[in-house]
Amino acid sequence: MIILGIDPGVRLCGWAILRREVAMDYGTITPKSIHGIERQLYILSRLQDLIEKYHPDVLAYEEFTWRGSRVRGRSDMERLIGGIQGLTLQPPFPTVTGLLPQKWGAQLVGYKSHTKEQVAFCVNARLRTHFRGDLDDNHACDAVGIALVAYDILRK
């Protein structure tokens, strides 16, 4: 089973390819010098490239909940998540699953509220990776964590 884990963001987007309990590849999509819808299309295009390259069986992404209707960037994030979901409508037709941060964090770390460093510690312990949970690698690390939790859920 190959899982594409995604930590979506309208500025930066973490991604990870997990096969069983091995991180095959991961990174952060960092569109520079483009804004708005063009940035979102760039992120979706890179994610589509990953799907074409790795043929994941599952696409797991971090879902969001919104408090109030006037959240800055809400429509951009909703459009990006809709685009991520839309990527599963084409070959290889991966199964899509959204995981709330509280859910995947509680399952991986043991706490609904967790730090980036705690996520890195748990991911490193399971996969023998070397994430720090800092600004340079926290998006990719979160994507690996999301993929690990999706793997655990599907394995049951």
N, C-alpha and C positions, 0 to 999 in steps of 0.2 A: 504494500500500500504506500503510495506517495501522496504526501500532503503539502499543499502550498499554504503556509501561514502568512497572514497579512496584518500588519499594524497600520491601519490607514490614517492618513493625515493629509490635509490640503497643502501643507508645505513640504513635509517629508513623509515617506511611506516605507516602513520596514517590511521586509519579505524574507521568507525562509522556505527551503525545500527540505522536507524530512522524509526519509524512507525508513520505516520502522522506527528505531531509536537512534538513527544516524542523521546528523545534519549534513546533507549533501552540499548545500550552498546557501548563502544568505547575504543580505546587504540592505542598503537603504537607497531608495530612489530619491535623488536630490535635484529636482529641476531648478535651474538657475536662470535668472534673467527672463523668466516668463511668468505670467500672472493669470489669475482668474480661470476661465474655462480652458484656456490653452494649457495651463499647468495640469489641470485635472485630466485632460486628454493625453498629455504626455505620460502621466502616471499610469493611466489605464493601458496605454500602448506598451509600456515596459512590462506591465503585469501580463498582458496578452503574449508578449514575447516569451515570458517565463513559462506560461501554459503550453505554448507551442514547443518549447525546448524540453520540458520535463514531463509533460502529459500527466498531471496530477489526477488522482482519483477523487481527492477531496480538496476543496478550497475553504479554509477556515479563516475568518476575519474577526477583528475586535468590533463588536457591535457597540452602539452608543445609546445612552438614554439622555433625554434633554429635560432640564428643569426650566420651565417657563417657555414662552413662545418667542422671546426676544433674545435669543442667544446668538452672539456674533459668529458668523461663519456656519451657522446651522444649515442653511440651504446648500452651501458648497459641500459640506460633509454629507448631507443626504444625497446629493447628486453623485458624489464620488462612490458612496456605498451602493447606490443603485447601479452604477456602472460596473462595480466589482461583481455584484450579483448577476448582471447581464453577461459577464464573461463566461458564465457557466452554461449559457444557451448555445454554445458552439463547441465543436469537437475539441477535446475529448469528453465534453459534458461532465465536468467534475461535480460531485455533490457539494452543495454549498451549506455552510453552517456559520451562524453568527454567535459569538460568545461574548457575553458582557464582561467587562474588566473584573467586576467583583467575583464572577463565577470562575473564570479561568485562573484568576489570581488566587482565590481560595483553594482551588484544586491543586495548583502548582506549589504555592508558597505556604498555604495553610491559613492565610488571613485574607478577608475581603479587601481590606485596606493594606496595601503593600508598597514598598519602595522599589525603584528600578534596581538598586543594589541587591535586594532580596531576590528579585526575579533572576538576576545574573547569577547569584550564588546557586540557586536551585537548578537552573539550566546547566551551569558548569558542572555541578555534582552529577547530573544524570548523563551528560553527553561528553564530558571531559573537554569542554570548550574553554575559552579564556575571555569571556565577556566581563566588562567592568561595570556595566550599568550606568555609564556616564553619557554625556551628550554625544560622544562619537559613536557609541554602539547600542544605545538603549532601544532604538526603533527596531533594529535587526534582532536584538535579544528578545524583545517582546514578541516579535513574529515567531521566533523559535519556540517561546513559551506557549503561545497560542496553538502552534502546530502540535506540540507535545500533549497538551490537554485534549485536543481533538483526537489524537492517536489513542490516548487513554480511554476516552469515551467510546470510541469505535471498537476498541479491542475487547470491551466487556460484553 
